[in-house]
Amino acid sequence: SGWTKNARGSGIRAGVRPPGRPGMMNAKRLQEKHEKMVRALLKLPHNKRCIACTSRTTPQYVCTNFNTFVCTTCSGVHREFGHRVKSI
């Protein structure tokens, strides 16, 4: 019937991925696509400096709460406020 048991004894369909979970290749492609989009946004003139301190250094982080690019120093300040900051 195509059903098999996993280690916990619950039935799973052989060769069928659970719904809502993309395959590893799809997840990798999606991650690469997102990375390209972020890099393209970082090249825009108004994104070439930190939004918080307007330093001339190229931002290395994204504050996902505000969708802004920030420098290393300001990323630490944003983290102290509990904002989510990701390295790029």
KEKE-3310 file (N, C-alpha, C; in steps of 0.2 Angstrom, whole numbers, plus 5000, padded with zeros to 4 digits):
npx = (5004:5011:5014:5024:5033:5040:5054:5048:5036:5025:5014:5020:5020:5029:5042:5036:5036:5033:5019:5021:5035:5049:5059:5077:5085:5076:5075:5088:5090:5080:5086:5097:5092:5086:5097:5103:5094:5095:5108:5108:5099:5108:5117:5111:5111:5106:5107:5120:5126:5126:5110:5107:5118:5123:5136:5150:5154:5151:5136:5134:5125:5107:5093:5079:5067:5065:5068:5080:5097:5112:5127:5141:5143:5131:5122:5124:5119:5105:5102:5103:5091:5082:5079:5078:5093:5102:5116:5124)
npy = (4994:5006:5012:5014:5011:5023:5026:5029:5022:5027:5029:5032:5038:5030:5038:5050:5067:5076:5088:5105:5106:5110:5102:5099:5104:5114:5122:5127:5133:5143:5150:5155:5163:5173:5178:5184:5194:5202:5206:5214:5224:5230:5236:5248:5266:5273:5263:5260:5265:5264:5264:5269:5276:5283:5280:5279:5267:5251:5243:5228:5220:5216:5223:5215:5218:5231:5231:5236:5241:5239:5244:5235:5240:5246:5235:5228:5237:5237:5223:5223:5230:5220:5218:5208:5204:5200:5193:5198)
npz = (5000:5000:5013:5027:5042:5053:5065:5076:5076:5069:5055:5039:5022:5010:5001:5000:5003:5018:5019:5015:5018:5009:4997:4999:4989:4984:4995:4996:4984:4986:4997:4991:4981:4989:4995:4984:4982:4993:4992:4981:4985:4994:4986:4982:4982:4994:5003:5006:5017:5035:5043:5056:5061:5051:5046:5036:5033:5025:5028:5037:5042:5044:5050:5055:5060:5056:5043:5038:5035:5044:5053:5061:5074:5077:5075:5087:5096:5092:5095:5109:5111:5109:5096:5080:5072:5058:5050:5035)
capx = (5000:5015:5015:5029:5033:5046:5057:5043:5031:5020:5014:5022:5020:5036:5043:5032:5038:5027:5017:5024:5042:5052:5065:5083:5087:5072:5077:5094:5088:5076:5090:5102:5088:5085:5104:5104:5090:5098:5115:5105:5097:5113:5120:5107:5115:5104:5108:5127:5128:5121:5104:5106:5123:5125:5143:5152:5156:5146:5133:5136:5119:5100:5088:5073:5062:5064:5070:5086:5104:5116:5134:5143:5142:5124:5119:5125:5114:5099:5101:5101:5084:5078:5077:5081:5098:5105:5122:5124)
capy = (5000:5011:5014:5011:5013:5026:5023:5030:5018:5031:5027:5037:5036:5029:5042:5056:5072:5079:5094:5111:5106:5110:5098:5102:5108:5120:5127:5130:5138:5149:5154:5159:5169:5178:5181:5189:5200:5206:5209:5219:5230:5233:5240:5254:5271:5274:5257:5259:5267:5262:5269:5271:5281:5285:5280:5278:5260:5247:5239:5221:5217:5218:5223:5212:5222:5238:5230:5241:5239:5243:5243:5231:5243:5247:5229:5226:5241:5234:5217:5225:5232:5214:5217:5203:5206:5195:5195:5197)
capz = (5000:5000:5019:5031:5049:5055:5071:5082:5074:5066:5048:5034:5015:5007:4995:5000:5008:5022:5015:5018:5018:5003:4997:5001:4983:4983:5000:4994:4979:4989:5001:4986:4978:4994:4996:4979:4982:4999:4989:4976:4989:4997:4981:4981:4985:5001:5008:5007:5024:5041:5044:5062:5063:5045:5045:5029:5032:5022:5033:5037:5046:5042:5056:5051:5063:5053:5036:5037:5035:5050:5054:5066:5080:5078:5076:5094:5100:5090:5098:5116:5112:5107:5088:5077:5068:5054:5047:5028)
cpx = (5004:5017:5020:5029:5040:5049:5052:5037:5025:5020:5016:5022:5027:5036:5039:5034:5032:5025:5020:5031:5045:5058:5072:5086:5083:5073:5083:5094:5085:5081:5095:5098:5087:5092:5105:5100:5093:5104:5113:5103:5103:5117:5117:5111:5113:5105:5116:5130:5123:5116:5104:5112:5125:5133:5144:5154:5150:5143:5134:5130:5112:5096:5082:5067:5060:5065:5075:5093:5108:5123:5135:5141:5135:5120:5119:5119:5107:5097:5100:5094:5079:5076:5081:5086:5101:5111:5121:5130)
cpy = (5006:5014:5010:5014:5017:5023:5024:5026:5021:5029:5033:5034:5036:5034:5048:5061:5075:5086:5100:5112:5105:5105:5102:5106:5114:5125:5130:5135:5145:5153:5158:5164:5175:5182:5186:5195:5205:5210:5215:5225:5234:5237:5247:5260:5273:5269:5256:5262:5265:5267:5272:5277:5284:5285:5278:5270:5256:5242:5231:5217:5220:5217:5221:5215:5228:5237:5235:5238:5243:5240:5238:5234:5244:5241:5227:5230:5238:5227:5218:5227:5226:5213:5211:5206:5200:5197:5194:5196)
cpz = (5000:5007:5023:5038:5050:5062:5077:5081:5071:5058:5044:5027:5012:5001:4995:5005:5012:5019:5019:5019:5012:5003:4998:4995:4983:4989:4999:4989:4981:4993:4996:4983:4983:4995:4990:4979:4988:4996:4984:4979:4992:4993:4980:4985:4992:5006:5009:5013:5029:5042:5051:5064:5057:5044:5038:5028:5029:5027:5032:5040:5043:5049:5053:5054:5059:5045:5034:5038:5040:5050:5060:5073:5082:5078:5083:5098:5098:5094:5106:5117:5110:5100:5085:5071:5064:5050:5039:5025)
residu = (SER:GLY:TRP:THR:LYS:ASN:ALA:ARG:GLY:SER:GLY:ILE:ARG:ALA:GLY:VAL:ARG:PRO:PRO:GLY:ARG:PRO:GLY:MET:MET:ASN:ALA:LYS:ARG:LEU:GLN:GLU:LYS:HIS:GLU:LYS:MET:VAL:ARG:ALA:LEU:LEU:LYS:LEU:PRO:HIS:ASN:LYS:ARG:CYS:ILE:ALA:CYS:THR:SER:ARG:THR:THR:PRO:GLN:TYR:VAL:CYS:THR:ASN:PHE:ASN:THR:PHE:VAL:CYS:THR:THR:CYS:SER:GLY:VAL:HIS:ARG:GLU:PHE:GLY:HIS:ARG:VAL:LYS:SER:ILE)
# end
